Amino acid sequence: MPGGAETVDQVCADPEHAPISPKLRALLRIAAAVQESGLKVTADDVAAARAAGATDAEIHDTVLIAAMFCMLNRYVDGLGTIAPDNPARCAMQAQNIIANGYRVPVASPPAGS
């Protein structure tokens, strides 16, 4: 999406003033609470998300996705995994995923086989 990376940067820097919908802002508040602890999600957080137009399924998915990211981040951190810090490489990988999905490339058989 054109401008997507810039919007992500703005959300990371200041989610309260980034150019996103009120619904996404409310869901991101829930995700941030989950990042600290599932117990940090309050009835007020859920009510604010509903008031901004979020469905129960969207709220549920937000909690689930945030919790999964927390778990997976701990997993890869525990294994000492590193992530590339080159935005151009990440963009190239994203284009590959868009074009091919998450399939593992199949190696071509050696010539003359």
C-alpha positions in Angstrom: 0.0 0.0 0.0 1.5 3.4 -1.0 2.4 5.3 2.2 1.9 2.2 4.3 5.4 2.3 5.8 5.1 6.0 6.7 1.8 5.4 8.4 3.3 2.5 10.4 6.2 4.8 11.4 3.7 7.5 12.6 1.6 4.9 14.5 4.8 3.6 16.2 5.9 7.1 17.1 2.6 8.5 18.3 -0.5 6.3 17.9 -2.8 8.9 19.5 -2.1 11.4 16.7 -1.3 9.1 13.8 -3.6 9.3 10.7 -5.7 6.2 11.5 -9.3 5.6 12.2 -10.7 6.0 15.8 -11.6 2.3 15.6 -8.0 1.2 14.8 -6.7 3.6 17.5 -9.0 2.0 20.1 -8.0 -1.5 19.0 -4.3 -0.5 19.2 -4.9 0.6 22.8 -6.2 -2.9 23.6 -3.2 -4.5 21.9 -0.9 -2.3 23.9 -2.6 -3.3 27.1 -2.3 -7.0 26.1 1.4 -6.4 25.5 1.8 -5.5 29.2 -0.7 -8.2 30.5 -4.0 -9.6 29.5 -5.3 -8.3 32.8 -4.5 -4.7 31.7 -7.4 -4.8 29.2 -10.3 -3.0 30.9 -14.0 -2.8 30.4 -13.4 0.8 29.5 -11.0 -0.2 26.7 -13.5 -2.7 25.3 -16.4 -0.1 25.6 -14.2 2.5 23.8 -13.5 0.1 21.0 -17.2 -0.8 20.6 -18.1 2.9 20.6 -15.6 3.5 17.8 -17.3 0.8 15.8 -15.3 -2.4 16.6 -17.2 -5.6 16.6 -16.8 -8.3 19.3 -14.9 -10.4 16.7 -12.5 -7.5 16.0 -11.9 -7.0 19.7 -11.3 -10.8 20.2 -9.0 -11.0 17.2 -7.0 -8.0 18.5 -6.5 -9.6 21.9 -5.6 -13.0 20.2 -3.1 -11.4 17.7 -1.4 -9.3 20.3 -1.1 -12.2 22.7 0.3 -14.4 19.9 2.9 -11.8 18.9 3.9 -11.5 22.6 4.4 -15.3 22.7 6.2 -15.5 19.4 8.5 -12.6 20.3 9.5 -14.3 23.5 10.1 -17.5 21.5 12.4 -16.0 18.9 14.1 -13.9 21.5 14.8 -17.0 23.6 16.3 -18.6 20.5 18.6 -15.6 19.9 17.0 -15.0 16.5 17.7 -11.6 14.8 15.6 -9.7 12.4 17.0 -7.8 9.5 17.2 -4.1 10.0 17.3 -3.1 6.3 14.0 -1.7 5.3 14.7 -2.4 1.6 15.2 -6.1 2.4 12.0 -6.2 4.3 10.1 -4.5 1.4 11.6 -7.1 -1.0 10.5 -9.9 1.3 7.0 -8.4 1.5 6.7 -8.3 -2.3 7.8 -11.9 -2.5 5.1 -12.9 0.1 2.5 -10.9 -1.9 3.5 -12.7 -5.1 4.1 -16.2 -3.8 2.5 -16.4 -0.3 4.3 -18.1 2.5 5.4 -21.2 0.5 8.9 -22.4 0.7 10.5 -22.0 -2.7 11.1 -25.3 -4.5 14.6 -25.8 -5.7 15.0 -26.5 -9.4 16.5 -29.9 -10.2 20.1 -29.8 -11.4 20.6 -29.4 -15.1 20.6 -32.7 -17.0 18.6 -34.6 -14.4 
